[in-house]
Structure formats: C-alpha cells, structure tokens
Amino acid sequence: MTSRASRRHAVERSAVTAHLQLVAWTQLPLYYVFDNLDFLTPHDALGLGQS
C-alpha cells in the first residue's frame, strides 16, 4: 500500500529477501506494483528501504 501522507510504499523486508531468492532460482522477473501504479523490483525495494 502507498501511504497517503508520505507517498511511500510498505513492503516487508522478509518478503523482499524471499523474492530475491525466488528470482535467483527461477530467473523470472518480479515486480511490486502499488495502488498508485508505481512499481519496484525486489532489488530496488531493498536498496531504497529504511530499517
């Protein structure tokens, strides 16, 4: 989901880690598409994420 106040997206870190492993294993692309039609790859989400 996209926060209305900050316009940021929420993706759980453990999900991104699992998706990175899935992409490496299957060599298929994976994208997160949000309600405002922004999209990120797992690598982008991990790189842009905050702890």
mmJSON file of the N, C-alpha and C atoms, coordinates in Angstrom:
{"data_MODEL":{"atom_site":{
"group_PDB":["ATOM","ATOM","ATOM","ATOM","ATOM","ATOM","ATOM","ATOM","ATOM","ATOM","ATOM","ATOM","ATOM","ATOM","ATOM","ATOM","ATOM","ATOM","ATOM","ATOM","ATOM","ATOM","ATOM","ATOM","ATOM","ATOM","ATOM","ATOM","ATOM","ATOM","ATOM","ATOM","ATOM","ATOM","ATOM","ATOM","ATOM","ATOM","ATOM","ATOM","ATOM","ATOM","ATOM","ATOM","ATOM","ATOM","ATOM","ATOM","ATOM","ATOM","ATOM","ATOM","ATOM","ATOM","ATOM","ATOM","ATOM","ATOM","ATOM","ATOM","ATOM","ATOM","ATOM","ATOM","ATOM","ATOM","ATOM","ATOM","ATOM","ATOM","ATOM","ATOM","ATOM","ATOM","ATOM","ATOM","ATOM","ATOM","ATOM","ATOM","ATOM","ATOM","ATOM","ATOM","ATOM","ATOM","ATOM","ATOM","ATOM","ATOM","ATOM","ATOM","ATOM","ATOM","ATOM","ATOM","ATOM","ATOM","ATOM","ATOM","ATOM","ATOM","ATOM","ATOM","ATOM","ATOM","ATOM","ATOM","ATOM","ATOM","ATOM","ATOM","ATOM","ATOM","ATOM","ATOM","ATOM","ATOM","ATOM","ATOM","ATOM","ATOM","ATOM","ATOM","ATOM","ATOM","ATOM","ATOM","ATOM","ATOM","ATOM","ATOM","ATOM","ATOM","ATOM","ATOM","ATOM","ATOM","ATOM","ATOM","ATOM","ATOM","ATOM","ATOM","ATOM","ATOM","ATOM","ATOM","ATOM","ATOM","ATOM","ATOM","ATOM"],
"id":[1,2,3,4,5,6,7,8,9,10,11,12,13,14,15,16,17,18,19,20,21,22,23,24,25,26,27,28,29,30,31,32,33,34,35,36,37,38,39,40,41,42,43,44,45,46,47,48,49,50,51,52,53,54,55,56,57,58,59,60,61,62,63,64,65,66,67,68,69,70,71,72,73,74,75,76,77,78,79,80,81,82,83,84,85,86,87,88,89,90,91,92,93,94,95,96,97,98,99,100,101,102,103,104,105,106,107,108,109,110,111,112,113,114,115,116,117,118,119,120,121,122,123,124,125,126,127,128,129,130,131,132,133,134,135,136,137,138,139,140,141,142,143,144,145,146,147,148,149,150,151,152,153],
"type_symbol":["N","C","C","N","C","C","N","C","C","N","C","C","N","C","C","N","C","C","N","C","C","N","C","C","N","C","C","N","C","C","N","C","C","N","C","C","N","C","C","N","C","C","N","C","C","N","C","C","N","C","C","N","C","C","N","C","C","N","C","C","N","C","C","N","C","C","N","C","C","N","C","C","N","C","C","N","C","C","N","C","C","N","C","C","N","C","C","N","C","C","N","C","C","N","C","C","N","C","C","N","C","C","N","C","C","N","C","C","N","C","C","N","C","C","N","C","C","N","C","C","N","C","C","N","C","C","N","C","C","N","C","C","N","C","C","N","C","C","N","C","C","N","C","C","N","C","C","N","C","C","N","C","C"],
"label_atom_id":["N","CA","C","N","CA","C","N","CA","C","N","CA","C","N","CA","C","N","CA","C","N","CA","C","N","CA","C","N","CA","C","N","CA","C","N","CA","C","N","CA","C","N","CA","C","N","CA","C","N","CA","C","N","CA","C","N","CA","C","N","CA","C","N","CA","C","N","CA","C","N","CA","C","N","CA","C","N","CA","C","N","CA","C","N","CA","C","N","CA","C","N","CA","C","N","CA","C","N","CA","C","N","CA","C","N","CA","C","N","CA","C","N","CA","C","N","CA","C","N","CA","C","N","CA","C","N","CA","C","N","CA","C","N","CA","C","N","CA","C","N","CA","C","N","CA","C","N","CA","C","N","CA","C","N","CA","C","N","CA","C","N","CA","C","N","CA","C","N","CA","C","N","CA","C","N","CA","C"],
"label_alt_id":[null,null,null,null,null,null,null,null,null,null,null,null,null,null,null,null,null,null,null,null,null,null,null,null,null,null,null,null,null,null,null,null,null,null,null,null,null,null,null,null,null,null,null,null,null,null,null,null,null,null,null,null,null,null,null,null,null,null,null,null,null,null,null,null,null,null,null,null,null,null,null,null,null,null,null,null,null,null,null,null,null,null,null,null,null,null,null,null,null,null,null,null,null,null,null,null,null,null,null,null,null,null,null,null,null,null,null,null,null,null,null,null,null,null,null,null,null,null,null,null,null,null,null,null,null,null,null,null,null,null,null,null,null,null,null,null,null,null,null,null,null,null,null,null,null,null,null,null,null,null,null,null,null],
"label_comp_id":["MET","MET","MET","THR","THR","THR","SER","SER","SER","ARG","ARG","ARG","ALA","ALA","ALA","SER","SER","SER","ARG","ARG","ARG","ARG","ARG","ARG","HIS","HIS","HIS","ALA","ALA","ALA","VAL","VAL","VAL","GLU","GLU","GLU","ARG","ARG","ARG","SER","SER","SER","ALA","ALA","ALA","VAL","VAL","VAL","THR","THR","THR","ALA","ALA","ALA","HIS","HIS","HIS","LEU","LEU","LEU","GLN","GLN","GLN","LEU","LEU","LEU","VAL","VAL","VAL","ALA","ALA","ALA","TRP","TRP","TRP","THR","THR","THR","GLN","GLN","GLN","LEU","LEU","LEU","PRO","PRO","PRO","LEU","LEU","LEU","TYR","TYR","TYR","TYR","TYR","TYR","VAL","VAL","VAL","PHE","PHE","PHE","ASP","ASP","ASP","ASN","ASN","ASN","LEU","LEU","LEU","ASP","ASP","ASP","PHE","PHE","PHE","LEU","LEU","LEU","THR","THR","THR","PRO","PRO","PRO","HIS","HIS","HIS","ASP","ASP","ASP","ALA","ALA","ALA","LEU","LEU","LEU","GLY","GLY","GLY","LEU","LEU","LEU","GLY","GLY","GLY","GLN","GLN","GLN","SER","SER","SER"],
"label_asym_id":["A","A","A","A","A","A","A","A","A","A","A","A","A","A","A","A","A","A","A","A","A","A","A","A","A","A","A","A","A","A","A","A","A","A","A","A","A","A","A","A","A","A","A","A","A","A","A","A","A","A","A","A","A","A","A","A","A","A","A","A","A","A","A","A","A","A","A","A","A","A","A","A","A","A","A","A","A","A","A","A","A","A","A","A","A","A","A","A","A","A","A","A","A","A","A","A","A","A","A","A","A","A","A","A","A","A","A","A","A","A","A","A","A","A","A","A","A","A","A","A","A","A","A","A","A","A","A","A","A","A","A","A","A","A","A","A","A","A","A","A","A","A","A","A","A","A","A","A","A","A","A","A","A"],
"label_entity_id":["1","1","1","1","1","1","1","1","1","1","1","1","1","1","1","1","1","1","1","1","1","1","1","1","1","1","1","1","1","1","1","1","1","1","1","1","1","1","1","1","1","1","1","1","1","1","1","1","1","1","1","1","1","1","1","1","1","1","1","1","1","1","1","1","1","1","1","1","1","1","1","1","1","1","1","1","1","1","1","1","1","1","1","1","1","1","1","1","1","1","1","1","1","1","1","1","1","1","1","1","1","1","1","1","1","1","1","1","1","1","1","1","1","1","1","1","1","1","1","1","1","1","1","1","1","1","1","1","1","1","1","1","1","1","1","1","1","1","1","1","1","1","1","1","1","1","1","1","1","1","1","1","1"],
"label_seq_id":[1,1,1,2,2,2,3,3,3,4,4,4,5,5,5,6,6,6,7,7,7,8,8,8,9,9,9,10,10,10,11,11,11,12,12,12,13,13,13,14,14,14,15,15,15,16,16,16,17,17,17,18,18,18,19,19,19,20,20,20,21,21,21,22,22,22,23,23,23,24,24,24,25,25,25,26,26,26,27,27,27,28,28,28,29,29,29,30,30,30,31,31,31,32,32,32,33,33,33,34,34,34,35,35,35,36,36,36,37,37,37,38,38,38,39,39,39,40,40,40,41,41,41,42,42,42,43,43,43,44,44,44,45,45,45,46,46,46,47,47,47,48,48,48,49,49,49,50,50,50,51,51,51],
"pdbx_PDB_ins_code":[null,null,null,null,null,null,null,null,null,null,null,null,null,null,null,null,null,null,null,null,null,null,null,null,null,null,null,null,null,null,null,null,null,null,null,null,null,null,null,null,null,null,null,null,null,null,null,null,null,null,null,null,null,null,null,null,null,null,null,null,null,null,null,null,null,null,null,null,null,null,null,null,null,null,null,null,null,null,null,null,null,null,null,null,null,null,null,null,null,null,null,null,null,null,null,null,null,null,null,null,null,null,null,null,null,null,null,null,null,null,null,null,null,null,null,null,null,null,null,null,null,null,null,null,null,null,null,null,null,null,null,null,null,null,null,null,null,null,null,null,null,null,null,null,null,null,null,null,null,null,null,null,null],
"Cartn_x":[0.84,0.0,0.88,0.328,1.014,0.438,1.326,0.883,0.418,-0.734,-1.248,-0.449,-0.004,0.719,2.137,2.874,4.285,4.523,3.507,3.625,4.695,4.957,5.937,5.21,5.916,5.345,5.857,5.062,5.459,5.557,6.751,6.986,7.833,7.4,8.128,9.482,10.519,11.888,12.027,11.364,11.467,10.841,9.81,9.203,10.166,10.835,11.806,12.944,13.435,14.509,14.061,12.866,12.337,12.164,11.714,11.518,12.847,13.891,15.218,15.713,15.469,15.855,15.048,13.769,12.917,13.384,13.717,14.194,15.506,16.403,17.682,17.47,16.515,16.272,15.546,14.543,13.714,14.143,14.933,15.362,14.164,13.079,11.895,11.819,11.356,11.244,10.105,10.28,9.259,9.175,7.961,7.75,6.682,6.859,5.82,5.107,3.803,3.005,2.065,2.087,1.34,0.07,-0.792,-2.102,-2.029,-0.911,-0.775,-0.016,0.146,0.786,2.299,2.924,4.379,4.781,5.997,6.468,7.932,8.336,9.706,10.058,11.329,11.818,12.234,12.412,12.89,14.234,15.115,16.414,16.242,15.36,15.079,14.489,13.563,12.907,13.905,14.826,15.829,16.8,17.171,18.095,17.509,16.218,15.56,14.985,14.979,14.303,14.975,14.191,14.645,14.527,15.448,15.406,14.338],
"Cartn_y":[-1.189,0.0,1.245,2.302,3.587,4.476,5.038,5.955,7.248,7.735,8.997,10.184,10.091,11.221,11.35,10.251,10.325,9.901,9.306,8.801,7.715,6.982,5.901,4.574,3.523,2.192,1.314,0.319,-0.611,-2.021,-2.609,-3.996,-4.613,-5.728,-6.35,-6.875,-6.614,-6.996,-8.506,-9.325,-10.784,-11.228,-10.525,-10.84,-10.494,-9.355,-8.961,-9.977,-10.418,-11.412,-12.709,-13.161,-14.379,-14.207,-13.047,-12.798,-12.718,-12.171,-12.165,-13.587,-14.467,-15.872,-16.535,-16.233,-16.789,-16.334,-15.059,-14.521,-15.196,-15.385,-16.04,-17.488,-18.165,-19.578,-19.772,-18.95,-19.152,-18.297,-17.252,-16.3,-15.63,-15.477,-14.779,-13.397,-12.404,-11.066,-11.001,-10.181,-9.996,-8.502,-7.977,-6.551,-6.377,-5.365,-4.93,-3.765,-3.895,-2.82,-2.305,-1.006,-0.397,0.262,0.661,1.196,2.489,3.211,4.421,4.113,2.816,2.286,2.502,2.866,2.812,1.346,1.05,-0.32,-0.348,-1.411,-1.64,-3.096,-3.363,-4.74,-5.031,-6.305,-6.597,-5.921,-5.88,-5.232,-3.745,-3.085,-1.663,-1.44,-2.295,-2.148,-2.306,-3.242,-3.456,-2.278,-1.763,-0.644,0.666,0.851,2.084,2.011,0.825,0.61,1.287,1.487,2.04,0.966,0.948,-0.038,0.305],
"Cartn_z":[0.0,0.0,0.0,-0.513,-0.539,0.558,1.37,2.41,1.769,2.16,1.602,2.122,3.362,3.962,3.406,3.344,2.934,1.49,0.845,-0.531,-0.652,0.448,0.45,0.439,0.037,-0.057,1.076,1.471,2.524,1.944,2.063,1.672,2.789,3.321,4.42,3.947,4.745,4.392,4.172,4.981,4.813,3.488,3.033,1.736,0.608,0.719,-0.311,-0.372,0.768,0.806,0.14,0.447,-0.172,-1.678,-2.097,-3.529,-4.269,-3.63,-4.246,-4.483,-3.516,-3.674,-4.785,-4.877,-5.928,-7.308,-7.436,-8.713,-9.11,-8.153,-8.446,-8.874,-8.258,-8.55,-9.882,-10.155,-11.346,-12.538,-12.296,-13.324,-14.022,-13.288,-13.786,-13.142,-13.861,-13.266,-12.25,-11.249,-10.229,-9.946,-9.905,-9.66,-8.596,-7.761,-6.835,-7.511,-7.701,-8.3,-7.215,-7.013,-5.927,-6.439,-5.514,-5.878,-6.682,-6.619,-7.448,-8.746,-9.066,-10.27,-10.318,-9.201,-9.103,-9.049,-9.44,-9.33,-8.936,-8.25,-7.822,-8.044,-8.259,-8.233,-6.796,-6.432,-5.075,-4.784,-5.769,-5.574,-5.297,-6.036,-5.804,-4.409,-4.03,-2.723,-1.586,-1.728,-0.693,-0.628,-1.782,-1.832,-1.334,-1.506,-1.1,0.305,0.898,2.171,3.356,4.379,5.633,6.697,7.627,8.72,9.715],
"occupancy":[1.0,1.0,1.0,1.0,1.0,1.0,1.0,1.0,1.0,1.0,1.0,1.0,1.0,1.0,1.0,1.0,1.0,1.0,1.0,1.0,1.0,1.0,1.0,1.0,1.0,1.0,1.0,1.0,1.0,1.0,1.0,1.0,1.0,1.0,1.0,1.0,1.0,1.0,1.0,1.0,1.0,1.0,1.0,1.0,1.0,1.0,1.0,1.0,1.0,1.0,1.0,1.0,1.0,1.0,1.0,1.0,1.0,1.0,1.0,1.0,1.0,1.0,1.0,1.0,1.0,1.0,1.0,1.0,1.0,1.0,1.0,1.0,1.0,1.0,1.0,1.0,1.0,1.0,1.0,1.0,1.0,1.0,1.0,1.0,1.0,1.0,1.0,1.0,1.0,1.0,1.0,1.0,1.0,1.0,1.0,1.0,1.0,1.0,1.0,1.0,1.0,1.0,1.0,1.0,1.0,1.0,1.0,1.0,1.0,1.0,1.0,1.0,1.0,1.0,1.0,1.0,1.0,1.0,1.0,1.0,1.0,1.0,1.0,1.0,1.0,1.0,1.0,1.0,1.0,1.0,1.0,1.0,1.0,1.0,1.0,1.0,1.0,1.0,1.0,1.0,1.0,1.0,1.0,1.0,1.0,1.0,1.0,1.0,1.0,1.0,1.0,1.0,1.0],
"B_iso_or_equiv":[0.0,0.0,0.0,0.0,0.0,0.0,0.0,0.0,0.0,0.0,0.0,0.0,0.0,0.0,0.0,0.0,0.0,0.0,0.0,0.0,0.0,0.0,0.0,0.0,0.0,0.0,0.0,0.0,0.0,0.0,0.0,0.0,0.0,0.0,0.0,0.0,0.0,0.0,0.0,0.0,0.0,0.0,0.0,0.0,0.0,0.0,0.0,0.0,0.0,0.0,0.0,0.0,0.0,0.0,0.0,0.0,0.0,0.0,0.0,0.0,0.0,0.0,0.0,0.0,0.0,0.0,0.0,0.0,0.0,0.0,0.0,0.0,0.0,0.0,0.0,0.0,0.0,0.0,0.0,0.0,0.0,0.0,0.0,0.0,0.0,0.0,0.0,0.0,0.0,0.0,0.0,0.0,0.0,0.0,0.0,0.0,0.0,0.0,0.0,0.0,0.0,0.0,0.0,0.0,0.0,0.0,0.0,0.0,0.0,0.0,0.0,0.0,0.0,0.0,0.0,0.0,0.0,0.0,0.0,0.0,0.0,0.0,0.0,0.0,0.0,0.0,0.0,0.0,0.0,0.0,0.0,0.0,0.0,0.0,0.0,0.0,0.0,0.0,0.0,0.0,0.0,0.0,0.0,0.0,0.0,0.0,0.0,0.0,0.0,0.0,0.0,0.0,0.0],
"pdbx_formal_charge":[null,null,null,null,null,null,null,null,null,null,null,null,null,null,null,null,null,null,null,null,null,null,null,null,null,null,null,null,null,null,null,null,null,null,null,null,null,null,null,null,null,null,null,null,null,null,null,null,null,null,null,null,null,null,null,null,null,null,null,null,null,null,null,null,null,null,null,null,null,null,null,null,null,null,null,null,null,null,null,null,null,null,null,null,null,null,null,null,null,null,null,null,null,null,null,null,null,null,null,null,null,null,null,null,null,null,null,null,null,null,null,null,null,null,null,null,null,null,null,null,null,null,null,null,null,null,null,null,null,null,null,null,null,null,null,null,null,null,null,null,null,null,null,null,null,null,null,null,null,null,null,null,null],
"auth_seq_id":[1,1,1,2,2,2,3,3,3,4,4,4,5,5,5,6,6,6,7,7,7,8,8,8,9,9,9,10,10,10,11,11,11,12,12,12,13,13,13,14,14,14,15,15,15,16,16,16,17,17,17,18,18,18,19,19,19,20,20,20,21,21,21,22,22,22,23,23,23,24,24,24,25,25,25,26,26,26,27,27,27,28,28,28,29,29,29,30,30,30,31,31,31,32,32,32,33,33,33,34,34,34,35,35,35,36,36,36,37,37,37,38,38,38,39,39,39,40,40,40,41,41,41,42,42,42,43,43,43,44,44,44,45,45,45,46,46,46,47,47,47,48,48,48,49,49,49,50,50,50,51,51,51],
"auth_comp_id":["MET","MET","MET","THR","THR","THR","SER","SER","SER","ARG","ARG","ARG","ALA","ALA","ALA","SER","SER","SER","ARG","ARG","ARG","ARG","ARG","ARG","HIS","HIS","HIS","ALA","ALA","ALA","VAL","VAL","VAL","GLU","GLU","GLU","ARG","ARG","ARG","SER","SER","SER","ALA","ALA","ALA","VAL","VAL","VAL","THR","THR","THR","ALA","ALA","ALA","HIS","HIS","HIS","LEU","LEU","LEU","GLN","GLN","GLN","LEU","LEU","LEU","VAL","VAL","VAL","ALA","ALA","ALA","TRP","TRP","TRP","THR","THR","THR","GLN","GLN","GLN","LEU","LEU","LEU","PRO","PRO","PRO","LEU","LEU","LEU","TYR","TYR","TYR","TYR","TYR","TYR","VAL","VAL","VAL","PHE","PHE","PHE","ASP","ASP","ASP","ASN","ASN","ASN","LEU","LEU","LEU","ASP","ASP","ASP","PHE","PHE","PHE","LEU","LEU","LEU","THR","THR","THR","PRO","PRO","PRO","HIS","HIS","HIS","ASP","ASP","ASP","ALA","ALA","ALA","LEU","LEU","LEU","GLY","GLY","GLY","LEU","LEU","LEU","GLY","GLY","GLY","GLN","GLN","GLN","SER","SER","SER"],
"auth_asym_id":["A","A","A","A","A","A","A","A","A","A","A","A","A","A","A","A","A","A","A","A","A","A","A","A","A","A","A","A","A","A","A","A","A","A","A","A","A","A","A","A","A","A","A","A","A","A","A","A","A","A","A","A","A","A","A","A","A","A","A","A","A","A","A","A","A","A","A","A","A","A","A","A","A","A","A","A","A","A","A","A","A","A","A","A","A","A","A","A","A","A","A","A","A","A","A","A","A","A","A","A","A","A","A","A","A","A","A","A","A","A","A","A","A","A","A","A","A","A","A","A","A","A","A","A","A","A","A","A","A","A","A","A","A","A","A","A","A","A","A","A","A","A","A","A","A","A","A","A","A","A","A","A","A"],
"auth_atom_id":["N","CA","C","N","CA","C","N","CA","C","N","CA","C","N","CA","C","N","CA","C","N","CA","C","N","CA","C","N","CA","C","N","CA","C","N","CA","C","N","CA","C","N","CA","C","N","CA","C","N","CA","C","N","CA","C","N","CA","C","N","CA","C","N","CA","C","N","CA","C","N","CA","C","N","CA","C","N","CA","C","N","CA","C","N","CA","C","N","CA","C","N","CA","C","N","CA","C","N","CA","C","N","CA","C","N","CA","C","N","CA","C","N","CA","C","N","CA","C","N","CA","C","N","CA","C","N","CA","C","N","CA","C","N","CA","C","N","CA","C","N","CA","C","N","CA","C","N","CA","C","N","CA","C","N","CA","C","N","CA","C","N","CA","C","N","CA","C","N","CA","C","N","CA","C","N","CA","C"],
"pdbx_PDB_model_num":[1,1,1,1,1,1,1,1,1,1,1,1,1,1,1,1,1,1,1,1,1,1,1,1,1,1,1,1,1,1,1,1,1,1,1,1,1,1,1,1,1,1,1,1,1,1,1,1,1,1,1,1,1,1,1,1,1,1,1,1,1,1,1,1,1,1,1,1,1,1,1,1,1,1,1,1,1,1,1,1,1,1,1,1,1,1,1,1,1,1,1,1,1,1,1,1,1,1,1,1,1,1,1,1,1,1,1,1,1,1,1,1,1,1,1,1,1,1,1,1,1,1,1,1,1,1,1,1,1,1,1,1,1,1,1,1,1,1,1,1,1,1,1,1,1,1,1,1,1,1,1,1,1]
}}}
